[in-house]
Amino acid sequence: MSPESVARTFYSFLLDEFTIGLYWHWAKALGGVRLQVSPEDVEDALAILEEDPLPAAEPILADQEQVTGQALRAAVFATVSSPVELYAVWLLLPVLGWSGRLSATERRNIVAAVVLIGLTTVFPALLAFAPKQMRITRGARPTSSFSNPNPLS
């Protein structure tokens, strides 16, 4: 962008910006987001649109240690609130595609998160589907599968 175009100020309006933001599938039907300027600023606006854009900055990639730390915190919080388990699993899915070696902290975070997710999801599910003979209720005596030869004891 040239310094002249940066110094030039004019008012513009983006038509259908919020509509397409909410209903993105309507973008083609509405003609996309449209830029409106006053009639006296049309030439300046077209000149700016035809200029080369500024070079894009490097994308900000999430640090692997930060992601695994978030997954661990989500798994810890999931012990109290079960919907957070799905978030923790979602955070751990990209780990499958990472190349290279993981640091000790990243490995520790991943293992701890997987163990916590397993304890909060798999263990209660196993208890729910356990056979009745294995379930112990409060105040009940454990029973055995063999008969007692001494009925008095």
Summary of the structure (lengths in Angstrom):
residues: 153
radius of gyration: 30.5
end to end distance: 94.9
largest distance: 106.2
contacts: 305
relative contact order: 0.09
helix: 58%
strand: 5%
